[in-house]
């Protein structure tokens, strides 16, 4: 059986979101963005997309910090929230965004 990396990745993100949402351990929270620390160098960012079919939908991404640099996996749902995330990383975490990796083509990622 061939494992599909994006499917496994998003199962992990959904599981992590459920775990941290229940414990409510966000280290940053605004009306548009939440950030949860998963490990010393790994974070999950959550932004929200308003849809006609499903209403307000949580969209997850990951942040990996290493040596003063950061890799963002999937962006928040809009430009303003993406700027909010980058500002938090640069001002609060004192890191430089080195790369942003889009794992798929939906609005919650690019």
Biopython code that builds the backbone (N, CA, C, O; Angstrom):
import numpy as np
from Bio.PDB.StructureBuilder import StructureBuilder

atoms = [
    (1, "UNK", "N", (0.844, -1.177, 0.000)),
    (1, "UNK", "CA", (0.000, 0.000, 0.000)),
    (1, "UNK", "C", (0.887, 1.237, 0.000)),
    (1, "UNK", "O", (1.785, 1.360, 0.834)),
    (2, "UNK", "N", (0.642, 2.142, -0.922)),
    (2, "UNK", "CA", (1.419, 3.364, -1.048)),
    (2, "UNK", "C", (0.809, 4.438, -0.147)),
    (2, "UNK", "O", (-0.392, 4.697, -0.220)),
    (3, "UNK", "N", (1.628, 5.061, 0.700)),
    (3, "UNK", "CA", (1.165, 6.128, 1.587)),
    (3, "UNK", "C", (1.272, 7.453, 0.854)),
    (3, "UNK", "O", (2.260, 7.711, 0.166)),
    (4, "UNK", "N", (0.280, 8.274, 0.996)),
    (4, "UNK", "CA", (0.216, 9.565, 0.336)),
    (4, "UNK", "C", (0.614, 10.642, 1.342)),
    (4, "UNK", "O", (-0.139, 10.913, 2.278)),
    (5, "UNK", "N", (1.792, 11.264, 1.165)),
    (5, "UNK", "CA", (2.327, 12.221, 2.127)),
    (5, "UNK", "C", (1.358, 13.348, 2.470)),
    (5, "UNK", "O", (1.146, 13.602, 3.656)),
    (6, "UNK", "N", (0.752, 14.045, 1.491)),
    (6, "UNK", "CA", (-0.167, 15.131, 1.872)),
    (6, "UNK", "C", (-1.325, 14.655, 2.744)),
    (6, "UNK", "O", (-1.739, 15.368, 3.659)),
    (7, "UNK", "N", (-1.848, 13.471, 2.478)),
    (7, "UNK", "CA", (-2.949, 12.953, 3.302)),
    (7, "UNK", "C", (-2.480, 12.704, 4.723)),
    (7, "UNK", "O", (-3.180, 13.049, 5.675)),
    (8, "UNK", "N", (-1.311, 12.114, 4.880)),
    (8, "UNK", "CA", (-0.767, 11.851, 6.215)),
    (8, "UNK", "C", (-0.495, 13.169, 6.929)),
    (8, "UNK", "O", (-0.792, 13.305, 8.116)),
    (9, "UNK", "N", (0.070, 14.141, 6.213)),
    (9, "UNK", "CA", (0.382, 15.452, 6.780)),
    (9, "UNK", "C", (-0.879, 16.114, 7.324)),
    (9, "UNK", "O", (-0.867, 16.637, 8.438)),
    (10, "UNK", "N", (-1.958, 16.100, 6.561)),
    (10, "UNK", "CA", (-3.167, 16.772, 7.003)),
    (10, "UNK", "C", (-3.904, 16.003, 8.094)),
    (10, "UNK", "O", (-4.592, 16.617, 8.910)),
    (11, "UNK", "N", (-3.780, 14.688, 8.132)),
    (11, "UNK", "CA", (-4.316, 13.933, 9.266)),
    (11, "UNK", "C", (-3.577, 14.358, 10.534)),
    (11, "UNK", "O", (-4.195, 14.544, 11.582)),
    (12, "UNK", "N", (-2.260, 14.510, 10.438)),
    (12, "UNK", "CA", (-1.469, 14.979, 11.575)),
    (12, "UNK", "C", (-1.916, 16.372, 12.001)),
    (12, "UNK", "O", (-2.117, 16.621, 13.189)),
    (13, "UNK", "N", (-2.074, 17.291, 11.031)),
    (13, "UNK", "CA", (-2.496, 18.655, 11.373)),
    (13, "UNK", "C", (-3.870, 18.659, 12.030)),
    (13, "UNK", "O", (-4.081, 19.361, 13.019)),
    (14, "UNK", "N", (-4.799, 17.889, 11.495)),
    (14, "UNK", "CA", (-6.138, 17.845, 12.073)),
    (14, "UNK", "C", (-6.093, 17.283, 13.488)),
    (14, "UNK", "O", (-6.750, 17.801, 14.390)),
    (15, "UNK", "N", (-5.315, 16.222, 13.676)),
    (15, "UNK", "CA", (-5.193, 15.629, 15.012)),
    (15, "UNK", "C", (-4.570, 16.611, 15.986)),
    (15, "UNK", "O", (-5.034, 16.756, 17.117)),
    (16, "UNK", "N", (-3.530, 17.277, 15.549)),
    (16, "UNK", "CA", (-2.874, 18.262, 16.412)),
    (16, "UNK", "C", (-3.821, 19.403, 16.740)),
    (16, "UNK", "O", (-3.855, 19.882, 17.874)),
    (17, "UNK", "N", (-4.592, 19.842, 15.746)),
    (17, "UNK", "CA", (-5.551, 20.918, 15.988)),
    (17, "UNK", "C", (-6.581, 20.502, 17.036)),
    (17, "UNK", "O", (-6.875, 21.262, 17.958)),
    (18, "UNK", "N", (-7.121, 19.311, 16.895)),
    (18, "UNK", "CA", (-8.114, 18.830, 17.866)),
    (18, "UNK", "C", (-7.517, 18.744, 19.265)),
    (18, "UNK", "O", (-8.153, 19.142, 20.242)),
    (19, "UNK", "N", (-6.315, 18.231, 19.359)),
    (19, "UNK", "CA", (-5.645, 18.098, 20.653)),
    (19, "UNK", "C", (-5.439, 19.458, 21.303)),
    (19, "UNK", "O", (-5.785, 19.652, 22.468)),
    (20, "UNK", "N", (-4.880, 20.396, 20.556)),
    (20, "UNK", "CA", (-4.569, 21.699, 21.137)),
    (20, "UNK", "C", (-5.799, 22.573, 21.304)),
    (20, "UNK", "O", (-5.847, 23.393, 22.221)),
    (21, "UNK", "N", (-6.784, 22.421, 20.449)),
    (21, "UNK", "CA", (-8.011, 23.203, 20.604)),
    (21, "UNK", "C", (-8.722, 22.808, 21.887)),
    (21, "UNK", "O", (-9.288, 23.664, 22.567)),
    (22, "UNK", "N", (-8.700, 21.524, 22.229)),
    (22, "UNK", "CA", (-9.346, 21.073, 23.451)),
    (22, "UNK", "C", (-8.608, 21.584, 24.682)),
    (22, "UNK", "O", (-9.236, 21.960, 25.671)),
    (23, "UNK", "N", (-7.285, 21.599, 24.627)),
    (23, "UNK", "CA", (-6.501, 22.042, 25.767)),
    (23, "UNK", "C", (-6.385, 23.566, 25.815)),
    (23, "UNK", "O", (-6.019, 24.124, 26.849)),
    (24, "UNK", "N", (-6.693, 24.237, 24.713)),
    (24, "UNK", "CA", (-6.683, 25.685, 24.633)),
    (24, "UNK", "C", (-5.344, 26.265, 25.067)),
    (24, "UNK", "O", (-5.300, 27.179, 25.891)),
    (25, "UNK", "N", (-4.259, 25.745, 24.521)),
    (25, "UNK", "CA", (-2.916, 26.177, 24.896)),
    (25, "UNK", "C", (-2.279, 27.012, 23.798)),
    (25, "UNK", "O", (-1.141, 26.755, 23.407)),
    (26, "UNK", "N", (-2.986, 27.992, 23.306)),
    (26, "UNK", "CA", (-2.387, 28.827, 22.278)),
    (26, "UNK", "C", (-1.383, 29.782, 22.928)),
    (26, "UNK", "O", (-1.600, 30.277, 24.034)),
    (27, "UNK", "N", (-0.286, 30.026, 22.219)),
    (27, "UNK", "CA", (0.692, 30.987, 22.717)),
    (27, "UNK", "C", (0.478, 32.346, 22.077)),
    (27, "UNK", "O", (1.066, 33.338, 22.508)),
    (28, "UNK", "N", (-0.364, 32.396, 21.046)),
    (28, "UNK", "CA", (-0.768, 33.652, 20.419)),
    (28, "UNK", "C", (-2.200, 33.470, 19.943)),
    (28, "UNK", "O", (-2.558, 32.427, 19.395)),
    (29, "UNK", "N", (-3.007, 34.489, 20.156)),
    (29, "UNK", "CA", (-4.397, 34.407, 19.714)),
    (29, "UNK", "C", (-4.912, 35.804, 19.380)),
    (29, "UNK", "O", (-4.769, 36.743, 20.163)),
    (30, "UNK", "N", (-5.509, 35.914, 18.208)),
    (30, "UNK", "CA", (-6.223, 37.123, 17.814)),
    (30, "UNK", "C", (-7.543, 36.673, 17.203)),
    (30, "UNK", "O", (-7.855, 35.482, 17.224)),
    (31, "UNK", "N", (-8.305, 37.582, 16.670)),
    (31, "UNK", "CA", (-9.575, 37.199, 16.044)),
    (31, "UNK", "C", (-9.354, 36.388, 14.773)),
    (31, "UNK", "O", (-10.237, 35.637, 14.358)),
    (32, "UNK", "N", (-8.185, 36.531, 14.151)),
    (32, "UNK", "CA", (-7.944, 35.891, 12.860)),
    (32, "UNK", "C", (-6.878, 34.800, 12.883)),
    (32, "UNK", "O", (-6.759, 34.042, 11.920)),
    (33, "UNK", "N", (-6.095, 34.704, 13.973)),
    (33, "UNK", "CA", (-4.959, 33.798, 13.986)),
    (33, "UNK", "C", (-4.729, 33.219, 15.374)),
    (33, "UNK", "O", (-4.817, 33.925, 16.378)),
    (34, "UNK", "N", (-4.432, 31.924, 15.414)),
    (34, "UNK", "CA", (-3.999, 31.258, 16.644)),
    (34, "UNK", "C", (-2.693, 30.547, 16.339)),
    (34, "UNK", "O", (-2.493, 30.035, 15.238)),
    (35, "UNK", "N", (-1.798, 30.521, 17.334)),
    (35, "UNK", "CA", (-0.550, 29.783, 17.194)),
    (35, "UNK", "C", (-0.387, 28.906, 18.419)),
    (35, "UNK", "O", (-0.474, 29.377, 19.553)),
    (36, "UNK", "N", (-0.149, 27.620, 18.180)),
    (36, "UNK", "CA", (0.042, 26.637, 19.249)),
    (36, "UNK", "C", (1.438, 26.056, 19.132)),
    (36, "UNK", "O", (1.892, 25.743, 18.031)),
    (37, "UNK", "N", (2.122, 25.910, 20.255)),
    (37, "UNK", "CA", (3.451, 25.293, 20.240)),
    (37, "UNK", "C", (3.289, 23.792, 20.409)),
    (37, "UNK", "O", (2.660, 23.328, 21.360)),
    (38, "UNK", "N", (3.865, 23.033, 19.477)),
    (38, "UNK", "CA", (3.769, 21.579, 19.482)),
    (38, "UNK", "C", (5.010, 20.957, 20.120)),
    (38, "UNK", "O", (4.916, 19.974, 20.856)),
    (39, "UNK", "N", (6.173, 21.543, 19.829)),
    (39, "UNK", "CA", (7.442, 21.113, 20.418)),
    (39, "UNK", "C", (8.301, 22.370, 20.537)),
    (39, "UNK", "O", (7.856, 23.445, 20.135)),
    (40, "UNK", "N", (9.509, 22.272, 21.072)),
    (40, "UNK", "CA", (10.312, 23.488, 21.237)),
    (40, "UNK", "C", (10.502, 24.305, 19.954)),
    (40, "UNK", "O", (10.586, 25.531, 20.027)),
    (41, "UNK", "N", (10.571, 23.671, 18.799)),
    (41, "UNK", "CA", (10.811, 24.383, 17.542)),
    (41, "UNK", "C", (9.692, 24.249, 16.527)),
    (41, "UNK", "O", (9.850, 24.685, 15.387)),
    (42, "UNK", "N", (8.576, 23.666, 16.902)),
    (42, "UNK", "CA", (7.492, 23.413, 15.956)),
    (42, "UNK", "C", (6.192, 24.007, 16.485)),
    (42, "UNK", "O", (5.836, 23.834, 17.651)),
    (43, "UNK", "N", (5.493, 24.712, 15.599)),
    (43, "UNK", "CA", (4.249, 25.384, 15.953)),
    (43, "UNK", "C", (3.190, 25.069, 14.899)),
    (43, "UNK", "O", (3.516, 24.716, 13.766)),
    (44, "UNK", "N", (1.941, 25.200, 15.277)),
    (44, "UNK", "CA", (0.832, 25.082, 14.351)),
    (44, "UNK", "C", (0.133, 26.433, 14.300)),
    (44, "UNK", "O", (-0.183, 27.008, 15.342)),
    (45, "UNK", "N", (-0.111, 26.943, 13.103)),
    (45, "UNK", "CA", (-0.905, 28.172, 12.988)),
    (45, "UNK", "C", (-2.285, 27.819, 12.452)),
    (45, "UNK", "O", (-2.437, 26.950, 11.594)),
    (46, "UNK", "N", (-3.281, 28.512, 12.979)),
    (46, "UNK", "CA", (-4.676, 28.276, 12.606)),
    (46, "UNK", "C", (-5.284, 29.612, 12.203)),
    (46, "UNK", "O", (-5.255, 30.574, 12.970)),
    (47, "UNK", "N", (-5.826, 29.664, 11.011)),
    (47, "UNK", "CA", (-6.581, 30.824, 10.561)),
    (47, "UNK", "C", (-7.943, 30.311, 10.097)),
    (47, "UNK", "O", (-8.183, 29.104, 10.070)),
    (48, "UNK", "N", (-8.816, 31.222, 9.737)),
    (48, "UNK", "CA", (-10.199, 30.824, 9.453)),
    (48, "UNK", "C", (-10.648, 31.322, 8.089)),
    (48, "UNK", "O", (-10.362, 32.448, 7.682)),
    (49, "UNK", "N", (-11.356, 30.451, 7.406)),
    (49, "UNK", "CA", (-11.900, 30.746, 6.091)),
    (49, "UNK", "C", (-13.418, 30.690, 6.179)),
    (49, "UNK", "O", (-13.982, 29.701, 6.648)),
    (50, "UNK", "N", (-14.072, 31.745, 5.730)),
    (50, "UNK", "CA", (-15.541, 31.762, 5.724)),
    (50, "UNK", "C", (-16.036, 31.186, 4.406)),
    (50, "UNK", "O", (-15.683, 31.668, 3.329)),
    (51, "UNK", "N", (-16.867, 30.139, 4.508)),
    (51, "UNK", "CA", (-17.390, 29.487, 3.310)),
    (51, "UNK", "C", (-18.909, 29.528, 3.313)),
    (51, "UNK", "O", (-19.529, 29.610, 4.373)),
    (52, "UNK", "N", (-19.505, 29.470, 2.138)),
    (52, "UNK", "CA", (-20.958, 29.452, 2.047)),
    (52, "UNK", "C", (-21.520, 28.116, 2.502)),
    (52, "UNK", "O", (-22.579, 28.072, 3.128)),
    (53, "UNK", "N", (-20.832, 27.036, 2.200)),
    (53, "UNK", "CA", (-21.342, 25.703, 2.507)),
    (53, "UNK", "C", (-21.141, 25.287, 3.961)),
    (53, "UNK", "O", (-22.009, 24.645, 4.552)),
    (54, "UNK", "N", (-19.997, 25.653, 4.536)),
    (54, "UNK", "CA", (-19.651, 25.142, 5.865)),
    (54, "UNK", "C", (-19.473, 26.217, 6.930)),
    (54, "UNK", "O", (-19.176, 25.896, 8.081)),
    (55, "UNK", "N", (-19.648, 27.482, 6.570)),
    (55, "UNK", "CA", (-19.447, 28.554, 7.544)),
    (55, "UNK", "C", (-17.969, 28.808, 7.789)),
    (55, "UNK", "O", (-17.155, 28.727, 6.869)),
    (56, "UNK", "N", (-17.630, 29.114, 9.025)),
    (56, "UNK", "CA", (-16.243, 29.408, 9.405)),
    (56, "UNK", "C", (-15.468, 28.101, 9.584)),
    (56, "UNK", "O", (-15.808, 27.271, 10.428)),
    (57, "UNK", "N", (-14.419, 27.938, 8.774)),
    (57, "UNK", "CA", (-13.643, 26.695, 8.757)),
    (57, "UNK", "C", (-12.217, 26.987, 9.219)),
    (57, "UNK", "O", (-11.571, 27.903, 8.711)),
    (58, "UNK", "N", (-11.729, 26.208, 10.182)),
    (58, "UNK", "CA", (-10.345, 26.340, 10.642)),
    (58, "UNK", "C", (-9.399, 25.752, 9.601)),
    (58, "UNK", "O", (-9.642, 24.670, 9.067)),
    (59, "UNK", "N", (-8.326, 26.472, 9.321)),
    (59, "UNK", "CA", (-7.315, 26.032, 8.358)),
    (59, "UNK", "C", (-5.960, 26.033, 9.067)),
    (59, "UNK", "O", (-5.581, 27.025, 9.688)),
    (60, "UNK", "N", (-5.238, 24.925, 8.973)),
    (60, "UNK", "CA", (-4.009, 24.734, 9.735)),
    (60, "UNK", "C", (-2.773, 24.778, 8.852)),
    (60, "UNK", "O", (-2.810, 24.439, 7.669)),
    (61, "UNK", "N", (-1.690, 25.202, 9.458)),
    (61, "UNK", "CA", (-0.378, 25.162, 8.834)),
    (61, "UNK", "C", (0.657, 24.929, 9.917)),
    (61, "UNK", "O", (0.326, 24.897, 11.102)),
    (62, "UNK", "N", (1.897, 24.767, 9.517)),
    (62, "UNK", "CA", (2.968, 24.485, 10.477)),
    (62, "UNK", "C", (4.066, 25.536, 10.352)),
    (62, "UNK", "O", (4.228, 26.181, 9.316)),
    (63, "UNK", "N", (4.809, 25.684, 11.442)),
    (63, "UNK", "CA", (5.958, 26.579, 11.504)),
    (63, "UNK", "C", (7.094, 25.774, 12.122)),
    (63, "UNK", "O", (6.922, 25.154, 13.171)),
    (64, "UNK", "N", (8.259, 25.785, 11.470)),
    (64, "UNK", "CA", (9.431, 25.098, 12.013)),
    (64, "UNK", "C", (10.549, 26.127, 12.127)),
    (64, "UNK", "O", (10.934, 26.755, 11.141)),
    (65, "UNK", "N", (11.067, 26.290, 13.351)),
    (65, "UNK", "CA", (12.140, 27.250, 13.615)),
    (65, "UNK", "C", (13.432, 26.482, 13.854)),
    (65, "UNK", "O", (13.466, 25.496, 14.591)),
    (66, "UNK", "N", (14.506, 26.964, 13.204)),
    (66, "UNK", "CA", (15.814, 26.328, 13.379)),
    (66, "UNK", "C", (16.899, 27.379, 13.171)),
    (66, "UNK", "O", (17.003, 27.969, 12.096)),
    (67, "UNK", "N", (17.699, 27.607, 14.196)),
    (67, "UNK", "CA", (18.845, 28.497, 14.061)),
    (67, "UNK", "C", (18.507, 29.909, 13.636)),
    (67, "UNK", "O", (19.225, 30.493, 12.824)),
    (68, "UNK", "N", (17.432, 30.474, 14.161)),
    (68, "UNK", "CA", (17.061, 31.848, 13.830)),
    (68, "UNK", "C", (16.328, 32.004, 12.515)),
    (68, "UNK", "O", (16.013, 33.121, 12.106)),
    (69, "UNK", "N", (16.054, 30.898, 11.853)),
    (69, "UNK", "CA", (15.316, 30.929, 10.595)),
    (69, "UNK", "C", (14.045, 30.108, 10.740)),
    (69, "UNK", "O", (13.957, 29.215, 11.583)),
    (70, "UNK", "N", (13.063, 30.425, 9.905)),
    (70, "UNK", "CA", (11.783, 29.734, 10.008)),
    (70, "UNK", "C", (11.299, 29.287, 8.629)),
    (70, "UNK", "O", (11.465, 29.984, 7.628)),
    (71, "UNK", "N", (10.695, 28.102, 8.615)),
    (71, "UNK", "CA", (10.013, 27.549, 7.450)),
    (71, "UNK", "C", (8.528, 27.526, 7.789)),
    (71, "UNK", "O", (8.132, 26.980, 8.818)),
    (72, "UNK", "N", (7.709, 28.113, 6.932)),
    (72, "UNK", "CA", (6.255, 28.109, 7.117)),
    (72, "UNK", "C", (5.670, 27.131, 6.111)),
    (72, "UNK", "O", (5.900, 27.252, 4.908)),
    (73, "UNK", "N", (4.908, 26.156, 6.611)),
    (73, "UNK", "CA", (4.202, 25.207, 5.749)),
    (73, "UNK", "C", (2.751, 25.657, 5.666)),
    (73, "UNK", "O", (2.016, 25.588, 6.651)),
    (74, "UNK", "N", (2.351, 26.109, 4.516)),
    (74, "UNK", "CA", (1.025, 26.656, 4.222)),
    (74, "UNK", "C", (0.838, 28.006, 4.913)),
    (74, "UNK", "O", (1.234, 28.200, 6.062)),
    (75, "UNK", "N", (0.232, 28.917, 4.187)),
    (75, "UNK", "CA", (0.011, 30.259, 4.706)),
    (75, "UNK", "C", (-1.348, 30.326, 5.393)),
    (75, "UNK", "O", (-2.180, 29.437, 5.214)),
    (76, "UNK", "N", (-1.573, 31.369, 6.172)),
    (76, "UNK", "CA", (-2.943, 31.621, 6.637)),
    (76, "UNK", "C", (-3.860, 31.923, 5.444)),
    (76, "UNK", "O", (-3.408, 31.967, 4.300)),
    (77, "UNK", "N", (-5.132, 32.126, 5.720)),
    (77, "UNK", "CA", (-6.144, 32.191, 4.664)),
    (77, "UNK", "C", (-6.172, 33.485, 3.857)),
    (77, "UNK", "O", (-6.792, 33.519, 2.794)),
    (78, "UNK", "N", (-5.526, 34.545, 4.321)),
    (78, "UNK", "CA", (-5.520, 35.790, 3.553)),
    (78, "UNK", "C", (-4.215, 36.552, 3.801)),
    (78, "UNK", "O", (-3.433, 36.206, 4.687)),
    (79, "UNK", "N", (-4.003, 37.594, 2.998)),
    (79, "UNK", "CA", (-2.756, 38.358, 3.081)),
    (79, "UNK", "C", (-2.574, 39.031, 4.440)),
    (79, "UNK", "O", (-1.475, 39.025, 4.996)),
    (80, "UNK", "N", (-3.646, 39.610, 4.973)),
    (80, "UNK", "CA", (-3.553, 40.312, 6.251)),
    (80, "UNK", "C", (-3.133, 39.367, 7.383)),
    (80, "UNK", "O", (-2.286, 39.717, 8.205)),
    (81, "UNK", "N", (-3.718, 38.189, 7.421)),
    (81, "UNK", "CA", (-3.377, 37.228, 8.471)),
    (81, "UNK", "C", (-1.977, 36.663, 8.241)),
    (81, "UNK", "O", (-1.272, 36.348, 9.199)),
    (82, "UNK", "N", (-1.571, 36.532, 6.980)),
    (82, "UNK", "CA", (-0.200, 36.107, 6.682)),
    (82, "UNK", "C", (0.793, 37.144, 7.200)),
    (82, "UNK", "O", (1.820, 36.784, 7.776)),
    (83, "UNK", "N", (0.494, 38.429, 7.000)),
    (83, "UNK", "CA", (1.361, 39.490, 7.533)),
    (83, "UNK", "C", (1.392, 39.445, 9.062)),
    (83, "UNK", "O", (2.437, 39.672, 9.672)),
    (84, "UNK", "N", (0.246, 39.152, 9.677)),
    (84, "UNK", "CA", (0.184, 39.028, 11.139)),
    (84, "UNK", "C", (1.095, 37.892, 11.621)),
    (84, "UNK", "O", (1.817, 38.052, 12.606)),
    (85, "UNK", "N", (1.064, 36.762, 10.938)),
    (85, "UNK", "CA", (1.914, 35.628, 11.299)),
    (85, "UNK", "C", (3.393, 35.993, 11.154)),
    (85, "UNK", "O", (4.188, 35.727, 12.055)),
    (86, "UNK", "N", (3.760, 36.596, 10.032)),
    (86, "UNK", "CA", (5.156, 36.971, 9.805)),
    (86, "UNK", "C", (5.612, 38.000, 10.829)),
    (86, "UNK", "O", (6.740, 37.928, 11.319)),
    (87, "UNK", "N", (4.762, 38.942, 11.152)),
    (87, "UNK", "CA", (5.096, 39.943, 12.172)),
    (87, "UNK", "C", (5.345, 39.287, 13.523)),
    (87, "UNK", "O", (6.301, 39.639, 14.214)),
    (88, "UNK", "N", (4.492, 38.333, 13.908)),
    (88, "UNK", "CA", (4.679, 37.620, 15.170)),
    (88, "UNK", "C", (6.007, 36.869, 15.173)),
    (88, "UNK", "O", (6.732, 36.887, 16.168)),
    (89, "UNK", "N", (6.320, 36.218, 14.075)),
    (89, "UNK", "CA", (7.572, 35.464, 13.992)),
    (89, "UNK", "C", (8.784, 36.388, 14.105)),
    (89, "UNK", "O", (9.716, 36.105, 14.858)),
    (90, "UNK", "N", (8.771, 37.490, 13.357)),
    (90, "UNK", "CA", (9.915, 38.397, 13.355)),
    (90, "UNK", "C", (10.047, 39.174, 14.657)),
    (90, "UNK", "O", (11.158, 39.350, 15.157)),
    (91, "UNK", "N", (8.934, 39.642, 15.217)),
    (91, "UNK", "CA", (8.985, 40.509, 16.403)),
    (91, "UNK", "C", (8.998, 39.754, 17.720)),
    (91, "UNK", "O", (9.684, 40.164, 18.657)),
    (92, "UNK", "N", (8.263, 38.672, 17.809)),
    (92, "UNK", "CA", (8.179, 37.928, 19.068)),
    (92, "UNK", "C", (9.183, 36.780, 19.147)),
    (92, "UNK", "O", (9.773, 36.538, 20.200)),
    (93, "UNK", "N", (9.373, 36.085, 18.052)),
    (93, "UNK", "CA", (10.287, 34.944, 18.046)),
    (93, "UNK", "C", (11.692, 35.333, 17.587)),
    (93, "UNK", "O", (12.641, 34.564, 17.739)),
    (94, "UNK", "N", (11.810, 36.535, 17.024)),
    (94, "UNK", "CA", (13.114, 37.052, 16.565)),
    (94, "UNK", "C", (13.777, 36.120, 15.544)),
    (94, "UNK", "O", (14.963, 35.807, 15.643)),
    (95, "UNK", "N", (12.979, 35.686, 14.564)),
    (95, "UNK", "CA", (13.485, 34.812, 13.510)),
    (95, "UNK", "C", (13.226, 35.441, 12.151)),
    (95, "UNK", "O", (12.403, 36.346, 12.015)),
    (96, "UNK", "N", (13.937, 34.952, 11.156)),
    (96, "UNK", "CA", (13.771, 35.424, 9.785)),
    (96, "UNK", "C", (13.092, 34.330, 8.971)),
    (96, "UNK", "O", (13.505, 33.171, 9.007)),
    (97, "UNK", "N", (12.050, 34.705, 8.240)),
    (97, "UNK", "CA", (11.354, 33.737, 7.383)),
    (97, "UNK", "C", (12.275, 33.398, 6.218)),
    (97, "UNK", "O", (12.622, 34.262, 5.412)),
    (98, "UNK", "N", (12.658, 32.148, 6.142)),
    (98, "UNK", "CA", (13.571, 31.679, 5.096)),
    (98, "UNK", "C", (12.807, 31.125, 3.898)),
    (98, "UNK", "O", (13.238, 31.283, 2.756)),
    (99, "UNK", "N", (11.652, 30.463, 4.163)),
    (99, "UNK", "CA", (10.887, 29.866, 3.069)),
    (99, "UNK", "C", (9.444, 29.639, 3.496)),
    (99, "UNK", "O", (9.140, 29.468, 4.676)),
    (100, "UNK", "N", (8.571, 29.645, 2.502)),
    (100, "UNK", "CA", (7.168, 29.277, 2.682)),
    (100, "UNK", "C", (6.885, 28.175, 1.679)),
    (100, "UNK", "O", (7.124, 28.331, 0.482)),
    (101, "UNK", "N", (6.375, 27.062, 2.179)),
    (101, "UNK", "CA", (6.104, 25.898, 1.338)),
    (101, "UNK", "C", (4.602, 25.657, 1.298)),
    (101, "UNK", "O", (3.986, 25.382, 2.328)),
    (102, "UNK", "N", (4.016, 25.761, 0.115)),
    (102, "UNK", "CA", (2.595, 25.468, -0.071)),
    (102, "UNK", "C", (2.442, 23.984, -0.371)),
    (102, "UNK", "O", (3.033, 23.479, -1.325)),
    (103, "UNK", "N", (1.656, 23.285, 0.432)),
    (103, "UNK", "CA", (1.517, 21.840, 0.249)),
    (103, "UNK", "C", (0.367, 21.465, -0.673)),
    (103, "UNK", "O", (0.260, 20.315, -1.097)),
    (104, "UNK", "N", (-0.498, 22.432, -0.987)),
    (104, "UNK", "CA", (-1.581, 22.187, -1.935)),
    (104, "UNK", "C", (-2.074, 23.531, -2.466)),
    (104, "UNK", "O", (-1.484, 24.560, -2.136)),
    (105, "UNK", "N", (-3.125, 23.559, -3.270)),
    (105, "UNK", "CA", (-3.504, 24.749, -4.006)),
    (105, "UNK", "C", (-4.727, 25.488, -3.470)),
    (105, "UNK", "O", (-5.150, 26.460, -4.094)),
    (106, "UNK", "N", (-5.306, 25.086, -2.367)),
    (106, "UNK", "CA", (-6.513, 25.737, -1.852)),
    (106, "UNK", "C", (-6.198, 27.096, -1.223)),
    (106, "UNK", "O", (-5.039, 27.398, -0.938)),
    (107, "UNK", "N", (-7.242, 27.920, -1.005)),
    (107, "UNK", "CA", (-7.077, 29.251, -0.420)),
    (107, "UNK", "C", (-6.457, 29.215, 0.970)),
    (107, "UNK", "O", (-5.818, 30.186, 1.376)),
    (108, "UNK", "N", (-6.626, 28.142, 1.700)),
    (108, "UNK", "CA", (-6.081, 28.056, 3.059)),
    (108, "UNK", "C", (-4.589, 27.738, 3.038)),
    (108, "UNK", "O", (-4.006, 27.461, 4.087)),
    (109, "UNK", "N", (-3.977, 27.770, 1.893)),
    (109, "UNK", "CA", (-2.585, 27.351, 1.789)),
    (109, "UNK", "C", (-1.741, 28.350, 1.012)),
    (109, "UNK", "O", (-0.547, 28.480, 1.283)),
    (110, "UNK", "N", (-2.308, 29.033, 0.086)),
    (110, "UNK", "CA", (-1.517, 29.901, -0.783)),
    (110, "UNK", "C", (-2.006, 31.339, -0.700)),
    (110, "UNK", "O", (-1.458, 32.217, -1.366)),
]
sb = StructureBuilder()
sb.init_structure("model")
sb.init_model(0)
sb.init_chain("A")
sb.init_seg("    ")
for serial, (resi, resn, name, xyz) in enumerate(atoms, 1):
    if name == "N":
        sb.init_residue(resn, " ", resi, " ")
    sb.init_atom(name, np.array(xyz, "f"), 0.0, 1.0, " ", f" {name:<3s}", serial, name[0])
structure = sb.get_structure()
